[in-house]
Amino acid sequence: MTKQITIYDLLPLLKKGWVAYDDSGWAWFSERPVFVSDEDEDRWYIGVDGGHACNLSAEGCPFNIKPFDKAWRDSLINVEHKEEE
């Protein structure tokens, strides 16, 4: 079994952008997403032309990231690296 890490362990390795947790797990976004809640699911959304997203918790992904244990709306994290600015 792969060692479980926190999203904070992974942040230094990610490109500048945003990470957030929803019912699909952790995802990275190139642009700031908005939280959408409807009858079927809660999720983060960047729109059709709003940038790119990558599911960091997808099956087959090499990362075993701990789930977020609070309200999903509180999971949004800005990924910044001082050396990129």
N, C-alpha and C positions, 0 to 999 in steps of 0.2 A: 504494500500500500504506500502511496506517495505521501510524504510529510505534508501536513496541513499548515498553510501559512496564512497570515492576515493580509488584507489588501495593502496595508502600510509597508509590508515587506516588498511588495511588488512595485510600489510607486516610483522608486528611483530608476527602474528599468523601462518605464513607459514613456512614450512621447508626450509632449505637452498637450493638454486637453482636459478631459473630465472623466471621472469614474463614478459609477453609481450602482446601487443594488436594487433589483426588483424581483418579480416572481420567476425570472429567467436566470437569476444569479447576478454576478458582477459583470459589468460591461464598461468598455472604454469608449469615449465619444470625442471626436475632433472638435466639436462645438458644444456649447452649454446646452444640455437637454432640458426639457420641461417635463414635469410629472403629470401623467394622465391617468385618471381613474375612471373606469366604467364598470358595467355590470359583470363583465367576464374577467377582467384582470386590472392590475395596477402596473404601470410601466413608465419608463423614461423614453422620451420621444424627441428626435431632432428634426423631423420633417423630411419630405422627399428630397429637397435640395439643400438640406441643412448640414451636410457634412457626412462623416463616416462614423460607423460604430463597429465594435468588435466585441463579441461575447467572450469574456475571459473565463466563464464557467461552463462553456459548452462541453458536451460529451466528447471525449477524445482530446480535450485541451490538456496540455501538460501541467496545468496548475490545479492544485487542490486548495481553494481559497475558502476560509471560514465565512459562513454567512453573516450578514449584518444582523445584530440582535436587537435593534431598535426600529422605529418607524422608518420605512423606506424613504420617505421624503427627507429624512435627515442624513441620508447616506451620500449625498452628492459631495464630491471632493474635487477641487481644482488641482490638476497636476501641473506643477510649474518646476522648472529647473533654472536656477540662476545663471548657469553657463550658457543657456539658450537665448537669453535676453540680450 
